[in-house]
């Protein structure tokens, strides 16, 4: 992770949390002058932060970055498994760690974004939700880069079929097949 930060983003581990907050604030200033907002949900703007490669990132460090961007105004914090590397228990534990260790986490929605390189995107997403994520980024039929992303239809049907997990969506599952 340290080399990834240093060579991909030209920043150091010790200063990356502060730099992430500064970049987040600058992006929000820029976005305020545009009509496009990828985190707009039902007409409500939700400034988001995407922690690229969070799946392989040290939990303590990730918590520092997440806390900094929430303090800077992020209301959606996306925790991607960018490379599809995590095991489901590991990804769920990462979300739980953030829920338990980030001051102000209640001011943000934790979001999942899992890739399917090792075939675990859906399992990772469900484990993320079971451990505190309240938003999932999914695609129809799991279509996405490399091996794909989490499949909307799989997540929707798992939630619908497993009433014991006490999670609800507003997805009309009757519309999945025609949409697909």
Backbone as JSON, one array per atom type, in Angstrom:
{
  "sequence": "XXXXXXXXXXXXXXXXXXXXXXXXXXXXXXXXXXXXXXXXXXXXXXXXXXXXXXXXXXXXXXXXXXXXXXXXXXXXXXXXXXXXXXXXXXXXXXXXXXXXXXXXXXXXXXXXXXXXXXXXXXXXXXXXXXXXXXXXXXXXXXXXXXXXXXXXXXXXXXXXXXXXXXXXXXXXXXXXXXXX",
  "N": [[0.81, -1.19, 0.0], [1.95, 1.22, 0.75], [3.89, 1.8, -1.22], [2.18, 2.0, -3.39], [0.7, 4.33, -2.81], [2.79, 6.21, -2.76], [3.93, 6.11, -5.34], [1.8, 6.12, -7.18], [0.21, 8.29, -6.47], [1.94, 10.19, -5.61], [2.35, 10.83, -2.87], [2.96, 10.7, 0.67], [2.68, 8.19, 3.21], [2.3, 9.18, 5.84], [1.18, 11.71, 5.45], [-1.0, 11.42, 3.84], [-3.72, 11.24, 4.71], [-4.4, 13.87, 5.44], [-3.93, 15.08, 2.96], [-5.87, 13.79, 1.44], [-8.23, 14.84, 2.55], [-7.9, 17.55, 1.85], [-7.92, 17.4, -0.97], [-10.47, 16.35, -1.34], [-12.05, 18.51, -0.41], [-11.35, 20.44, -2.33], [-12.36, 19.22, -4.65], [-15.1, 19.32, -4.08], [-15.57, 22.04, -4.14], [-15.11, 22.52, -6.85], [-17.1, 20.87, -7.96], [-19.36, 22.19, -7.13], [-19.75, 24.14, -8.98], [-20.79, 22.86, -11.15], [-23.37, 20.96, -12.89], [-23.39, 18.3, -12.63], [-23.46, 15.57, -10.45], [-22.33, 12.8, -9.09], [-23.09, 11.6, -6.73], [-25.7, 12.25, -6.19], [-28.75, 11.58, -4.82], [-32.05, 10.89, -5.16], [-32.55, 13.63, -5.58], [-31.12, 14.78, -3.55], [-28.08, 16.1, -2.61], [-25.15, 14.36, -1.98], [-22.08, 14.57, -0.96], [-19.38, 12.61, -1.94], [-16.68, 10.34, -1.12], [-14.18, 8.31, -2.44], [-12.32, 5.66, -1.55], [-9.86, 4.55, -3.07], [-8.62, 1.29, -3.7], [-9.13, 0.33, -1.16], [-9.63, -2.19, -0.17], [-7.19, -3.55, 0.12], [-5.92, -1.97, 1.9], [-4.43, -1.0, 4.98], [-6.32, -1.24, 7.93], [-6.28, 0.6, 10.12], [-4.99, 2.84, 9.04], [-6.76, 3.4, 6.91], [-9.02, 4.1, 8.38], [-8.14, 6.52, 9.49], [-7.97, 8.14, 7.19], [-10.65, 8.06, 6.3], [-11.95, 9.26, 8.47], [-10.84, 11.83, 8.3], [-11.86, 12.78, 5.81], [-14.58, 12.75, 6.3], [-14.76, 14.68, 8.29], [-14.13, 16.77, 6.64], [-16.41, 17.02, 5.21], [-17.54, 14.89, 3.72], [-20.29, 12.86, 2.98], [-20.91, 10.43, 2.0], [-19.03, 7.56, 2.02], [-17.09, 5.62, 0.14], [-16.01, 2.33, 0.03], [-14.04, 0.65, -1.73], [-13.3, -2.63, -3.02], [-11.06, -2.68, -4.92], [-9.43, -4.35, -6.49], [-10.63, -6.78, -6.32], [-9.72, -8.56, -4.41], [-10.17, -9.18, -1.69], [-11.26, -11.48, 0.88], [-14.54, -12.54, 1.85], [-15.04, -12.43, 4.72], [-12.93, -10.86, 5.53], [-13.41, -8.43, 4.17], [-15.89, -7.69, 5.27], [-15.06, -7.4, 7.93], [-13.42, -5.18, 7.65], [-15.25, -3.12, 7.05], [-16.71, -3.2, 9.45], [-14.66, -2.46, 11.21], [-14.29, 0.22, 10.5], [-16.81, 1.26, 11.2], [-16.68, 0.92, 13.95], [-14.42, 2.42, 14.72], [-14.11, 4.99, 13.6], [-14.43, 8.3, 14.27], [-17.38, 10.18, 14.05], [-18.55, 8.65, 12.08], [-21.23, 8.19, 11.9], [-22.2, 10.34, 10.56], [-21.95, 9.86, 7.93], [-22.63, 7.8, 5.06], [-21.7, 4.54, 4.64], [-20.46, 2.97, 1.82], [-20.34, 0.22, -0.47], [-18.19, -1.14, -3.01], [-17.46, -3.5, -4.99], [-15.21, -5.57, -6.8], [-15.05, -8.38, -9.06], [-12.87, -10.07, -9.46], [-11.82, -12.38, -8.2], [-14.11, -13.8, -7.91], [-15.74, -13.11, -5.74], [-17.32, -10.84, -5.35], [-20.12, -10.43, -4.83], [-20.46, -11.83, -2.38], [-18.67, -10.37, -0.79], [-19.9, -7.84, -0.86], [-22.38, -8.37, 0.43], [-21.38, -9.12, 2.96], [-20.25, -6.7, 3.65], [-22.57, -5.11, 3.94], [-23.85, -6.47, 6.02], [-22.18, -5.77, 8.04], [-22.39, -3.04, 8.39], [-22.39, -1.3, 6.15], [-24.43, 0.88, 4.22], [-25.11, 1.43, 1.66], [-24.85, 0.14, -1.61], [-22.81, -0.32, -4.44], [-23.59, -1.5, -7.48], [-23.99, -3.5, -10.49], [-25.99, -4.13, -13.42], [-26.3, -7.48, -14.22], [-23.71, -7.83, -13.33], [-21.84, -6.59, -14.91], [-18.79, -5.11, -15.71], [-15.49, -3.64, -15.4], [-12.58, -5.66, -16.1], [-13.07, -8.61, -14.49], [-15.62, -8.0, -13.82], [-18.24, -6.48, -11.75], [-20.07, -6.28, -8.63], [-23.12, -8.0, -8.8], [-26.28, -6.68, -9.32], [-28.71, -8.14, -9.37], [-28.09, -10.49, -7.96], [-27.48, -9.55, -5.36], [-29.93, -8.29, -4.73], [-31.7, -10.48, -4.72], [-30.61, -12.14, -2.76], [-31.03, -10.55, -0.49], [-33.81, -10.39, -0.57], [-34.57, -13.09, -0.26], [-33.53, -13.87, 2.19], [-34.88, -13.23, 4.86], [-34.15, -13.23, 7.5], [-31.92, -11.64, 7.87], [-32.75, -9.1, 8.1], [-32.79, -6.83, 6.33], [-33.8, -4.41, 4.01], [-34.84, -3.45, 0.72], [-35.84, -1.19, -1.88], [-36.14, -2.38, -4.27], [-37.8, -3.58, -7.07], [-38.12, -6.72, -7.7], [-39.37, -8.03, -9.76], [-38.84, -6.6, -11.99], [-36.25, -7.09, -12.7], [-35.51, -9.15, -14.58], [-36.62, -8.21, -17.15], [-35.13, -5.86, -17.32], [-32.57, -6.77, -17.49]],
  "CA": [[0.0, 0.0, 0.0], [2.79, 2.41, 0.87], [4.46, 2.09, -2.54], [1.07, 2.41, -4.25], [0.46, 5.75, -2.53], [3.94, 7.03, -3.1], [4.21, 6.18, -6.77], [0.61, 6.43, -7.96], [-0.35, 9.59, -6.1], [3.04, 11.05, -5.18], [2.15, 11.3, -1.5], [3.53, 9.84, 1.69], [1.74, 7.56, 4.12], [2.04, 10.03, 7.0], [0.44, 12.93, 5.11], [-2.06, 11.11, 2.89], [-5.06, 11.54, 5.24], [-4.59, 15.32, 5.29], [-4.02, 15.37, 1.53], [-7.17, 13.31, 0.96], [-9.22, 15.83, 2.97], [-7.71, 18.75, 1.04], [-8.38, 17.1, -2.33], [-11.92, 16.22, -1.26], [-12.61, 19.86, -0.32], [-11.16, 21.09, -3.63], [-13.32, 18.62, -5.58], [-16.44, 19.81, -3.77], [-15.64, 23.42, -4.66], [-15.23, 22.4, -8.3], [-18.4, 20.28, -8.28], [-20.42, 23.17, -6.86], [-19.95, 24.93, -10.18], [-21.29, 22.01, -12.24], [-24.68, 20.37, -12.66], [-23.24, 16.86, -12.48], [-23.1, 15.13, -9.12], [-22.56, 11.36, -9.08], [-23.63, 11.14, -5.46], [-27.02, 12.82, -5.96], [-29.73, 10.52, -4.64], [-33.4, 11.44, -5.0], [-32.48, 15.08, -5.54], [-30.36, 15.25, -2.4], [-26.66, 15.96, -2.87], [-24.36, 13.67, -0.96], [-20.68, 14.57, -1.39], [-18.79, 11.31, -1.66], [-15.25, 10.08, -1.2], [-13.92, 6.94, -2.85], [-11.01, 5.26, -1.06], [-9.36, 3.57, -4.03], [-7.82, 0.17, -3.21], [-9.37, 0.18, 0.28], [-9.61, -3.6, 0.18], [-5.84, -3.96, 0.5], [-5.36, -0.94, 2.75], [-4.4, -1.22, 6.42], [-7.55, -0.72, 8.53], [-6.02, 1.79, 10.95], [-4.71, 3.94, 8.13], [-8.0, 3.7, 6.21], [-9.88, 4.8, 9.33], [-7.64, 7.91, 9.58], [-8.37, 8.84, 5.96], [-12.11, 8.19, 6.3], [-12.3, 10.27, 9.48], [-10.45, 13.15, 7.78], [-12.77, 13.24, 4.76], [-15.89, 13.03, 6.91], [-14.61, 16.01, 8.9], [-14.09, 17.74, 5.54], [-17.75, 17.15, 4.64], [-18.04, 13.73, 2.98], [-21.46, 12.2, 3.57], [-20.85, 9.06, 1.5], [-17.65, 7.08, 1.98], [-17.09, 4.39, -0.63], [-14.91, 1.45, 0.41], [-13.95, -0.33, -2.81], [-12.33, -3.71, -3.16], [-10.72, -2.3, -6.29], [-8.81, -5.44, -7.23], [-11.37, -8.02, -6.1], [-8.79, -9.4, -3.68], [-10.6, -9.51, -0.32], [-12.17, -12.56, 1.24], [-15.75, -11.93, 2.42], [-14.9, -12.12, 6.14], [-11.96, -9.76, 5.61], [-14.07, -7.2, 3.73], [-16.87, -7.36, 6.31], [-14.31, -6.92, 9.1], [-12.94, -3.84, 7.32], [-16.39, -2.22, 7.24], [-16.97, -3.18, 10.9], [-13.59, -1.68, 11.84], [-14.6, 1.63, 10.27], [-17.99, 1.58, 12.02], [-16.29, 0.94, 15.37], [-13.23, 3.22, 15.04], [-14.07, 6.3, 12.96], [-15.25, 9.34, 14.89], [-18.25, 10.85, 13.1], [-19.0, 7.75, 11.01], [-22.68, 8.29, 11.82], [-22.52, 11.46, 9.67], [-21.72, 9.42, 6.55], [-23.12, 6.49, 4.62], [-20.63, 3.68, 4.11], [-20.88, 2.35, 0.56], [-19.44, -0.82, -0.99], [-17.95, -1.19, -4.46], [-16.6, -4.68, -5.06], [-14.9, -6.16, -8.1], [-15.26, -9.82, -9.03], [-11.69, -10.74, -10.0], [-11.67, -13.71, -7.61], [-15.43, -14.39, -7.79], [-16.33, -12.88, -4.42], [-17.91, -9.51, -5.26], [-21.42, -10.47, -4.16], [-20.25, -12.23, -0.98], [-18.05, -9.24, -0.11], [-20.91, -6.8, -0.71], [-23.31, -8.78, 1.48], [-20.67, -9.02, 4.23], [-20.15, -5.27, 3.95], [-23.88, -4.66, 4.42], [-24.08, -7.09, 7.33], [-21.29, -5.14, 9.02], [-22.64, -1.63, 8.57], [-22.56, -0.51, 4.92], [-25.85, 1.16, 3.96], [-25.28, 1.65, 0.23], [-24.02, -0.76, -2.42], [-22.67, 0.0, -5.85], [-23.76, -2.76, -8.2], [-24.29, -3.33, -11.91], [-26.87, -5.14, -14.01], [-25.57, -8.66, -14.68], [-22.33, -7.8, -12.86], [-20.96, -6.09, -15.97], [-17.82, -4.11, -15.26], [-14.13, -3.85, -15.88], [-11.9, -6.93, -15.85], [-13.99, -9.74, -14.27], [-16.95, -7.48, -13.48], [-18.53, -5.91, -10.44], [-21.15, -6.95, -7.92], [-24.35, -8.13, -9.58], [-27.49, -6.17, -8.67], [-29.73, -9.18, -9.21], [-27.68, -11.41, -6.9], [-27.65, -8.87, -4.07], [-31.36, -8.08, -4.51], [-32.36, -11.74, -4.4], [-30.13, -12.58, -1.44], [-31.74, -9.75, 0.52], [-35.23, -10.78, -0.6], [-34.76, -14.48, 0.18], [-33.03, -14.07, 3.55], [-35.56, -12.29, 5.76], [-33.51, -13.26, 8.81], [-30.85, -10.63, 7.98], [-33.46, -7.85, 8.41], [-32.38, -5.75, 5.43], [-34.82, -4.18, 3.0], [-34.55, -2.55, -0.39], [-37.03, -0.81, -2.65], [-35.99, -2.97, -5.6], [-38.88, -4.42, -7.57], [-37.41, -7.83, -8.32], [-40.07, -8.43, -10.98], [-38.29, -5.8, -13.1], [-34.84, -7.44, -12.97], [-35.37, -9.9, -15.83], [-36.75, -7.36, -18.34], [-34.05, -4.88, -17.37], [-31.37, -7.49, -17.86]],
  "C": [[0.86, 1.26, 0.0], [3.39, 2.79, -0.48], [3.39, 2.57, -3.49], [0.78, 3.9, -4.06], [1.58, 6.62, -3.06], [4.12, 7.19, -4.6], [2.99, 6.5, -7.63], [0.09, 7.84, -7.7], [0.69, 10.58, -5.61], [2.79, 11.66, -3.81], [2.72, 10.28, -0.54], [2.46, 9.35, 2.64], [1.34, 8.49, 5.26], [1.17, 11.24, 6.68], [-0.78, 12.66, 4.22], [-3.46, 11.43, 3.41], [-5.36, 13.02, 5.1], [-4.74, 15.7, 3.82], [-5.37, 14.93, 0.97], [-8.27, 14.31, 1.33], [-9.12, 17.1, 2.14], [-8.23, 18.54, -0.38], [-9.9, 17.0, -2.35], [-12.58, 17.6, -1.23], [-12.49, 20.59, -1.65], [-12.14, 20.54, -4.66], [-14.73, 19.13, -5.34], [-16.62, 21.25, -4.26], [-15.82, 23.4, -6.17], [-16.62, 21.91, -8.67], [-19.54, 21.27, -8.06], [-20.71, 24.03, -8.08], [-20.47, 24.14, -11.36], [-22.67, 21.49, -11.89], [-24.58, 18.87, -12.44], [-22.79, 16.52, -11.07], [-23.37, 13.63, -9.03], [-23.14, 10.83, -7.79], [-25.0, 11.74, -5.16], [-28.04, 11.69, -5.93], [-31.06, 11.17, -4.33], [-33.36, 12.95, -4.78], [-31.69, 15.65, -4.39], [-28.87, 15.03, -2.68], [-25.96, 15.33, -1.67], [-22.91, 13.64, -1.43], [-19.99, 13.27, -0.97], [-17.29, 11.28, -1.81], [-15.06, 8.61, -1.5], [-12.49, 6.58, -2.48], [-10.45, 4.15, -1.96], [-8.43, 2.57, -3.37], [-7.97, -0.03, -1.7], [-9.3, -1.27, 0.72], [-8.26, -4.09, 0.65], [-5.18, -2.98, 1.46], [-5.46, -1.33, 4.22], [-5.61, -0.53, 7.06], [-7.33, 0.55, 9.34], [-5.78, 3.02, 10.08], [-5.99, 4.37, 7.39], [-8.95, 4.48, 7.12], [-9.45, 6.26, 9.48], [-8.08, 8.72, 8.37], [-9.88, 9.08, 5.96], [-12.54, 9.26, 7.31], [-11.98, 11.67, 8.97], [-11.42, 13.65, 6.72], [-14.18, 13.48, 5.28], [-15.84, 14.39, 7.59], [-14.6, 17.1, 7.84], [-15.43, 17.85, 4.82], [-18.29, 15.98, 3.85], [-19.23, 13.13, 3.7], [-21.66, 10.79, 3.03], [-19.38, 8.69, 1.42], [-17.67, 5.71, 1.33], [-15.83, 3.6, -0.3], [-14.79, 0.36, -0.66], [-12.94, -1.46, -2.55], [-11.92, -3.64, -4.62], [-10.18, -3.46, -7.12], [-9.53, -6.77, -7.06], [-10.59, -9.03, -5.28], [-9.32, -9.93, -2.35], [-11.41, -10.8, -0.24], [-13.38, -11.92, 1.92], [-15.62, -11.55, 3.9], [-13.97, -10.93, 6.34], [-12.61, -8.43, 5.23], [-15.11, -6.76, 4.76], [-16.19, -6.81, 7.55], [-13.78, -5.51, 8.87], [-14.06, -2.81, 7.52], [-16.69, -2.08, 8.73], [-15.92, -2.35, 11.63], [-13.87, -0.19, 11.68], [-15.78, 2.07, 11.13], [-17.58, 1.77, 13.48], [-15.2, 1.96, 15.71], [-13.17, 4.62, 14.43], [-15.0, 7.26, 13.69], [-16.08, 10.03, 13.81], [-18.77, 9.96, 11.99], [-20.51, 7.8, 10.85], [-23.13, 9.45, 10.93], [-22.37, 11.09, 8.2], [-22.37, 8.06, 6.31], [-21.91, 5.72, 4.1], [-21.21, 2.93, 2.92], [-19.86, 1.28, 0.15], [-19.31, -0.7, -2.51], [-16.95, -2.32, -4.67], [-16.45, -5.19, -6.49], [-14.86, -7.68, -7.95], [-14.07, -10.62, -9.56], [-11.5, -12.15, -9.46], [-13.04, -14.35, -7.31], [-16.15, -14.14, -6.48], [-17.03, -11.53, -4.26], [-19.24, -9.5, -4.51], [-21.27, -10.82, -2.69], [-19.62, -11.08, -0.19], [-19.06, -8.13, 0.13], [-21.88, -7.14, 0.41], [-22.63, -8.69, 2.85], [-20.47, -7.56, 4.63], [-21.44, -4.73, 4.54], [-24.16, -5.22, 5.82], [-23.24, -6.45, 8.43], [-21.39, -3.63, 9.07], [-22.73, -0.77, 7.32], [-24.05, -0.33, 4.66], [-26.14, 1.45, 2.49], [-24.37, 0.67, -0.5], [-23.97, -0.24, -3.86], [-22.62, -1.32, -6.6], [-24.02, -2.46, -9.67], [-25.26, -4.42, -12.35], [-26.0, -6.25, -14.59], [-24.1, -8.67, -14.27], [-21.35, -7.28, -13.87], [-20.06, -5.0, -15.41], [-16.44, -4.47, -15.73], [-13.55, -5.16, -15.38], [-12.92, -8.06, -15.69], [-15.38, -9.3, -13.86], [-17.04, -6.95, -12.07], [-19.64, -6.73, -9.78], [-22.43, -6.89, -8.74], [-25.55, -7.65, -8.77], [-28.47, -7.29, -8.38], [-29.37, -10.18, -8.12], [-27.9, -10.79, -5.52], [-29.14, -8.71, -3.76], [-32.05, -9.38, -4.09], [-31.86, -12.33, -3.09], [-30.89, -11.85, -0.34], [-33.22, -10.15, 0.58], [-35.46, -12.17, 0.0], [-34.35, -14.72, 1.63], [-33.63, -13.02, 4.49], [-34.89, -12.19, 7.12], [-32.38, -12.24, 8.96], [-31.43, -9.23, 8.19], [-32.94, -6.64, 7.62], [-33.46, -5.64, 4.36], [-34.28, -3.28, 1.9], [-35.88, -2.15, -1.01], [-36.96, -1.38, -4.07], [-37.2, -3.84, -5.92], [-38.22, -5.57, -8.33], [-38.1, -8.36, -9.57], [-39.51, -7.7, -12.21], [-36.85, -6.19, -13.47], [-34.7, -8.13, -14.32], [-35.56, -9.0, -17.05], [-35.64, -6.31, -18.46], [-32.77, -5.52, -17.88], [-31.35, -7.77, -19.35]]
}
